[in-house]
């Protein structure tokens, strides 16, 4: 009897000290065939702990990785499961699905090589809404990503404002007019012509190419933008330029955070929780 009491006491302490673990979500691996890409799109999926028992339709966060990353990057290096579990357990984030797709070579862009952005929007998003219990509307869909994933996040939200309630590009590669020579963007084929970096091709795929059209649509996508002040690729400067362009258009719906940090998962994993809380503030309940 004494031993049972001790065990019960230990369990109570464990639940009090580790509330997130008591309601832990799960990560699973999936893929969907893409007719546009002629290959499968792989993705990791975070589901909150009560997904299998609840009937509620959940919002979806699309969380994009950076250059040379994959569907495991946010899970293995970004601690996204622990962050989501903690914020949900503390009531700072509603239960949600987090979709982390893979696009390791194409920066989530429609280029002369591959229609990666269109595949994300017209194939992956509908697949998620049909395969899972989602709030399949603008008010139930948010997007974020780091570095090249911030590039993809920015472009997708600006081009398809009718699809996303809010966006959070983290340390985004939103260089204007061109990236620095140290950026991998200058060495990746989608931004090259005849084997050399092509500034015109870069601009045609960067946010400046869709910004005027975004403004003309009249739909506001709130943005949370951040960067480390010691970012090795000078992203703080370019992030501030993008912030200013948005601030002149939508002053009440854009935030910029410059923090002490570099261009790494210490920055992205450390700031994604704050970004997720900002994004969640624009979600609408499913009806």
N, C-alpha and C positions, 0 to 999 in steps of 0.2 A: 504493500500500500504506500509506504514511504517512497519507494522508487517511482511509483506512478505519479505521485504528487510532484516529485522532483522533475520528472519528464514533462508534466503539464506546465510546471513553472518555467522550465527552459523554453518550451514551445511558445508560451505567452511572451517571454522576453524577446525571442527571435522575431515574432510577428510585430512587436512594437518597434524593435530596432531596424527591421528590414521590411517595411511595408510594401516597397516596390516588388521585392521578391515574392511576397505573399500573393500578389496579383500580377505575376509576370506574363507578358505576352510571348509570342513565339515568332521565329523566323523560318520561312520555308522557301524552297527553290522551285521555280517554274519557268516555262517558256511558251511563246506563242509563235506560230509560223507567220512570217511576213511575206506577202506576195510582192510588195514593193521592193524589199531588200533581197528576195530570193534566198532567205535564210531565216533562222529562228531568232527572235528577240528573247534573250534570257533576262530574268528579273528575280530579285529577292523580294519577299513580301513579309512585312511585319503585320501581325494580327494581334489585337489586344486580347487579354485573357478570357473575356466573356464572349468572344465573337461567335463561338459555336453554339452557345445557349441563348444568346440574345436574338430578338427579331428586328432590332433597330437597324436602320440603314445608316452606314457610317460614312463620314467624309473621307476623302483620299488625299494624301500628300504624295506627289510625285517628287522623288528626291534623286537628283542627277549627280553622277560622279564627274571627276575631272579627267584631263588627258591621261591616257594609259591606265585609267581605272577600269573597274568592272562592277558587276552587280553585287560583289562582296565588299567593296571598298567602305561604304558607310557602316556595314555590319562589323567588319574586322578592325578597321582603324578608327572609325568615327563613333563607336560605342552607341549607335543609334537605338538599339534595343533597350539598353539601360536608361538612356535619356528619356525615351518615350514612356517606359514603365514608371519612372519616377514622377514625371510631370502628370501623367494620368492618375497615379495613386495620390498625388498631392492636390488633385482637383484643378491643376493649372492648365490642363489640356484635355479636351474631350477625347473619348476613345475614337481612334481612327485607324484606317489602313495606311501603311506606308509602302509605296511601290518604288523599288530601286532597280531600274532597268540598266542594261549594259549597252554602251556605244563607245568602245575603246578607241576608235580610230577617226571618227567623223564629227566630233564636237556638236552633235545634235543639230547639224545644219543640213540643208538641202544644197548639195554641191553638184559639180559635174560628175562626181563619182558615185554618190549615193544619196537617196532621199531620206535622210535620217530623221529630220524634223517632221516631215509629213507622215512617216511611219509611226512616230511617237504619237502624233495627234489623231490620225485617222485609223490606225490599227491597234496600238496598245491601249489607248484610253477606252475605245469601245469594248475591247476584250475585257478589260478590268471591270467595266460596268455590267457586262453580261455574265461574267464568271463569278462575281462576288456580290455580296449584299451592300451596295454602295448607295450613297446619295448622289445620283447621277444627274447633277445639275451644276451650274456655275457656283452656286452657294455651297456646294459640297466638295469643291475641287480646288486645291492649292498646289503650288509648285516651288521648289527650291533646288539649289545645287551649288557646288563649289568650283571655282576656277573655270575650266572649260564648261563645266556643268552650270556655272553662273552665267556664262555666255549663252548657253542653250536655254536656261531659265528666262533670261531677259528677252531673248528673241521670241520664244514661244508665247510669253505673256503679252508682249507688245503686238504680235501678229494675230493672236487669238484671244483678245480680251474677253470675248463672250464665253470662254471656257473656264477661266480661272478667277477665283474670288480675290486672290492676292498672290504675290510672288516675293521670293527672298533669294537674290543672287549673293552668295558669300564669296568674298575675294574674287569678284567676277572678272573674267578676261574681256572687259568691255573697252579695250584700247581704242582711242580716237585721237589722231587719225590712223595710226598703225601700232602694232605691238613692238616692244623693244627687241633687239636682236637676240636677247637671252631667252625670249619666250619660245616654247615649242611650236607656237602658231606659225612661226617663220619657217619651220622645217617640216610641217605636215602637208601632205599632198593636196588636200582640199583647198588650201590657200596658195597654191603654186600654179605657175604657167611655165611650161618648158623647163621644169626642174628648178625654178627659182621662185622665191616669194613674190607674189603679185599684189601690190597695195590695192589695186582696183578690185581684185577678187575678194580681198579681205573686207573692203568697205561694202561690197555688195551682199555680204553675208553677216555683217555686223549690225548692231541695233540702229545705227544712223540711217540704214536703208529702209527701215519700216517705221521710224518714229513719226514722221509727218502723217502717214496713213493712220497710225494709232491715234493721234490727236484728233484727226478728222472723224473717227468713228464715234467719239463722244463717250465711250465707256472708260471708266477709270479703274485701273488695276492698282491697288495700293502696293507699294514696294518697300521692303526692308533691305537695305544695302549695307554691307560692312567690308572692312579690310583691316589687316594689321598695319600699324604705322611703320613697321620694318619689313614690309613685304618686299621680297627680293626682286620682284618683277614690276615694282613701282605701281602696283594696282591701287594703292590708296589715292594717288593723284587722279587716275582715270575713273575710279569709282566716284570720286567727288565731282568730276565733270558730268558724269551720267546723273548723279543725284541733282545737280544744279539744273540740268535740262528738265528733269521731271518736276523739280520744285517750282519752276516757272510755269509749268502746266497744271500741276495738281498739288499745291503747297500744303494741303491738309492731309495728303495721303502718300507721303514718302518719308522715310527715316534713313539716316546715315549714322553708322557707328564705326568710329576709328578707335582701335584698341591697341594695346601693347602686344605685338605679335608679328609673326612672319607668315609665309605661305605654306602652311602645313596643317596636319590634322589637330595639332594643339589649338590652332585658330578655329578650324571648322567644327571639330567636335566640341570645342569649348563654347562656341557661340550659337550652335544650331538650336539649342533649347530656347534661347531668347528669341530667335527668329521664328520658331514654331509657335511660340505664344503670341507673337505679333500676328502671324498668319491666321491663327485660330480665332482671333478677334473679328475676322471678317467672314467667318463661316455662318451659314444660315441653317436652322434646323430643317431636317427632312420632313415633308408633309405626307 
